[in-house]
Amino acid sequence: MGDDSWTDYVAEARIKIARWAGRGNDSVGFLVRFQDPYNYYILNYNASAREYRITKPPTDASPVWP
C-alpha cells in the first residue's frame, strides 16, 4: 500500500481471531514499515501473556530477535 513519494500516511486494521491454532500458539501480528527482509517492524499481540509488542527482525550483526 502506498507510494515511494508518500511521507506520512495512516492505515487501520481490525483483526478478529476465529480460533487459536492451539496451546502455545496464541499470537497474532502484522508487519508495518516494511522496506526489505531486514527492515520492518512487527506489531504482535500475545493472548496468553495479554501483552502487545513491537519488535524488529534480527540483522546480520545481531541474529537474535530483540
KERODREN-245105 format. One record per residue: residue number from 1; residue in one letter; y, z, x of N, C-alpha, C in turn. Coordinates in pm, 1 decimal, always signed. Each point is the difference from the previous one (the first is absolute). Last residue first. Example, Ala and Ser with C-alpha at 12.3 -4.5 7.8 and 13.67 -1.06 7.14 Angstrom:
<nodes>
{node 2; "s"; {-225.0; +708.0; +1285.0}; {+119.0; +6.0; +82.0}; {+109.0; +73.0; -77.0}}
{node 1; "a"; {-572.0; -7.0; +29.0}; {+119.0; +0.0; -89.0}; {+120.0; +0.0; +90.0}}
</nodes>
This chain:
<nodes>
{node 66; "p"; {-905.6; +1896.3; +1507.7}; {+86.3; +119.5; +2.6}; {-23.5; +89.7; -120.3}}
{node 65; "w"; {-369.9; -325.2; +245.7}; {+91.0; +2.1; -114.5}; {+83.9; +126.5; +5.7}}
{node 64; "v"; {-192.4; -238.7; +442.5}; {-35.0; +102.6; -97.4}; {+100.8; -4.9; -113.5}}
{node 63; "p"; {-1.3; -251.2; +435.2}; {-100.5; -49.0; -94.6}; {-45.2; +101.5; -104.8}}
{node 62; "s"; {+425.4; -125.9; +332.8}; {-48.7; +121.7; -64.3}; {-102.9; -38.1; -106.4}}
{node 61; "a"; {+189.2; -336.1; +269.0}; {+28.9; +113.0; +88.6}; {-56.3; +130.6; -55.6}}
{node 60; "d"; {-32.6; -403.2; -251.2}; {-80.4; -15.6; +121.4}; {+18.2; +119.5; +93.2}}
{node 59; "t"; {+90.0; +122.8; -498.0}; {+45.2; -111.7; +83.3}; {-91.9; -12.2; +120.0}}
{node 58; "p"; {-53.9; +202.5; -542.2}; {-1.6; +23.4; +144.9}; {+51.4; -122.8; +74.0}}
{node 57; "p"; {+193.0; +78.5; -492.7}; {-129.4; -27.8; +63.3}; {+3.9; +34.9; +148.0}}
{node 56; "k"; {+291.8; +274.0; -361.5}; {+5.7; -130.1; +66.1}; {-137.1; -25.4; +62.1}}
{node 55; "t"; {+174.9; +323.8; -446.2}; {-51.1; -13.3; +136.0}; {+22.4; -141.0; +51.4}}
{node 54; "i"; {+103.8; +391.2; -415.8}; {+48.7; -128.0; +50.0}; {-45.2; -7.4; +144.9}}
{node 53; "r"; {-171.0; +299.4; -461.2}; {+26.0; -17.2; +143.0}; {+56.7; -138.4; +24.1}}
{node 52; "y"; {-124.6; +412.5; -408.1}; {+45.3; -135.2; +31.2}; {+26.2; -6.7; +149.4}}
{node 51; "e"; {-336.3; +343.2; -311.7}; {+112.5; -23.7; +90.5}; {+26.7; -149.0; +16.5}}
{node 50; "r"; {-375.0; +294.6; -205.3}; {+123.3; -6.1; -79.4}; {+122.2; -17.4; +89.5}}
{node 49; "a"; {-488.4; +14.0; +98.5}; {+98.5; +81.9; +71.2}; {+130.3; +11.9; -78.2}}
{node 48; "s"; {-346.1; -265.8; -178.8}; {-59.9; +131.7; +23.5}; {+96.0; +93.3; +72.7}}
{node 47; "a"; {+136.2; -455.5; -89.7}; {-13.4; +81.8; -120.8}; {-57.2; +138.2; +28.3}}
{node 46; "n"; {+306.0; -344.7; +293.8}; {-134.0; +56.7; +8.0}; {-14.5; +99.3; -114.5}}
{node 45; "y"; {+334.2; -447.4; +138.4}; {-17.2; +122.6; -78.0}; {-145.7; +42.7; +10.0}}
{node 44; "n"; {+374.6; -337.6; +294.9}; {-134.0; +39.9; -41.2}; {+4.9; +127.4; -82.3}}
{node 43; "l"; {+274.0; -437.6; +263.8}; {+29.9; +108.9; -91.8}; {-132.6; +36.9; -64.3}}
{node 42; "i"; {+126.1; -262.5; +475.1}; {-93.9; +19.4; -109.1}; {+47.5; +119.3; -82.1}}
{node 41; "y"; {+241.4; -388.6; +357.5}; {-21.0; +138.1; -41.9}; {-101.6; +1.6; -113.1}}
{node 40; "y"; {+103.0; -351.0; +446.7}; {+11.8; +21.6; -143.5}; {-15.8; +149.4; -26.5}}
{node 39; "n"; {-105.8; -332.7; +423.5}; {+131.5; +46.7; -44.3}; {+9.3; +0.3; -151.7}}
{node 38; "y"; {-374.4; -166.9; +268.8}; {+33.9; +126.6; +66.0}; {+131.6; +60.2; -47.8}}
{node 37; "p"; {-193.0; -431.5; -158.6}; {-106.3; +101.1; -7.3}; {+29.8; +134.2; +67.3}}
{node 36; "d"; {+421.7; -264.6; -180.2}; {-117.8; -55.1; +65.9}; {-105.5; +110.6; +1.7}}
{node 35; "q"; {+383.6; +45.8; -272.9}; {+51.3; -105.5; +86.7}; {-113.7; -72.3; +70.2}}
{node 34; "f"; {+111.8; +356.3; -453.8}; {-97.7; -67.7; +84.8}; {+67.6; -111.2; +78.9}}
{node 33; "r"; {+149.6; +370.4; -331.0}; {+71.0; -47.0; +119.4}; {-94.2; -68.1; +99.9}}
{node 32; "v"; {-281.3; +267.8; -332.1}; {+140.3; -37.1; -18.8}; {+59.2; -38.5; +135.1}}
{node 31; "l"; {-516.2; +97.7; -280.2}; {+79.2; -30.5; +119.3}; {+142.6; -34.2; -38.6}}
{node 30; "f"; {-358.8; +339.6; -267.3}; {+38.3; -138.8; +16.3}; {+91.1; -14.6; +120.3}}
{node 29; "g"; {-403.7; +356.3; -263.3}; {+123.9; -25.9; +71.0}; {+34.0; -147.0; +1.7}}
{node 28; "v"; {-368.2; +447.7; -143.3}; {+50.0; -131.2; -38.4}; {+131.1; -20.7; +73.9}}
{node 27; "s"; {-478.4; +345.9; -10.9}; {+134.1; -36.2; +46.2}; {+35.6; -138.2; -50.7}}
{node 26; "d"; {-427.5; +286.1; -9.0}; {+94.8; +15.3; -109.4}; {+143.6; -21.0; +46.1}}
{node 25; "n"; {-507.6; +47.8; +167.8}; {+70.4; -128.2; -0.1}; {+99.6; +0.3; -115.1}}
{node 24; "g"; {-302.9; +361.5; +83.6}; {+53.5; -28.9; +132.3}; {+74.6; -132.2; +8.7}}
{node 23; "r"; {-329.9; +29.6; -395.4}; {+41.4; +118.9; +74.6}; {+47.3; -39.7; +140.0}}
{node 22; "g"; {+36.3; -395.3; -339.5}; {-99.5; +105.2; +20.2}; {+55.8; +113.4; +82.5}}
{node 21; "a"; {+239.3; -387.2; -201.0}; {-126.1; -57.3; +47.7}; {-107.7; +105.8; +21.2}}
{node 20; "w"; {+395.5; +42.3; -374.2}; {-12.4; +11.3; +144.6}; {-138.3; -47.8; +41.1}}
{node 19; "r"; {+278.5; -172.1; -435.9}; {-109.9; +86.9; +39.9}; {-3.0; +3.3; +151.8}}
{node 18; "a"; {+367.6; -189.2; -237.6}; {-94.2; +5.6; -111.4}; {-114.6; +95.7; +31.1}}
{node 17; "i"; {+519.8; -22.3; +175.2}; {-136.8; +7.5; +49.5}; {-92.6; +14.2; -120.2}}
{node 16; "k"; {+512.3; -209.4; +80.6}; {-83.2; +80.1; -89.2}; {-143.7; -7.4; +50.6}}
{node 15; "i"; {+538.8; -99.3; +171.4}; {-141.7; -10.2; +32.8}; {-76.2; +93.0; -93.0}}
{node 14; "r"; {+502.0; -269.5; +59.7}; {-71.7; +105.1; -72.4}; {-147.4; -22.7; +27.3}}
{node 13; "a"; {+493.1; -154.0; +253.1}; {-141.2; -20.9; -32.0}; {-51.7; +119.8; -78.1}}
{node 12; "e"; {+488.4; -278.8; +196.0}; {-65.6; +113.8; -63.0}; {-144.1; -35.2; -27.8}}
{node 11; "a"; {+435.4; -160.6; +350.5}; {-115.1; -37.6; -81.9}; {-59.4; +127.8; -57.3}}
{node 10; "v"; {+487.8; -199.8; +260.4}; {-81.7; +108.1; -53.2}; {-114.7; -59.1; -80.5}}
{node 9; "y"; {+356.2; -153.3; +438.7}; {-42.0; -20.2; -137.2}; {-96.6; +110.2; -39.4}}
{node 8; "d"; {+338.9; -215.4; +432.9}; {-40.7; +118.6; -76.0}; {-44.9; -42.7; -138.6}}
{node 7; "t"; {+89.0; -334.8; +323.5}; {+14.3; +116.4; +87.1}; {-42.3; +129.5; -68.4}}
{node 6; "w"; {-109.5; -573.4; -18.8}; {+32.4; +121.5; -73.8}; {+10.4; +116.6; +97.8}}
{node 5; "s"; {-138.3; -442.6; +133.0}; {+145.1; +16.6; -5.5}; {+41.0; +126.2; -76.4}}
{node 4; "d"; {-461.5; -147.7; +45.0}; {+52.7; +51.4; +126.9}; {+150.3; +24.0; -3.2}}
{node 3; "d"; {-283.7; +42.5; -450.9}; {+36.8; -109.6; +87.9}; {+58.3; +60.3; +126.7}}
{node 2; "g"; {-337.4; +160.0; -461.9}; {+123.8; +2.3; +75.4}; {+16.8; -119.7; +89.7}}
{node 1; "m"; {-477.7; +190.5; -133.2}; {+115.0; +0.0; -84.6}; {+122.4; +0.0; +90.1}}
</nodes>
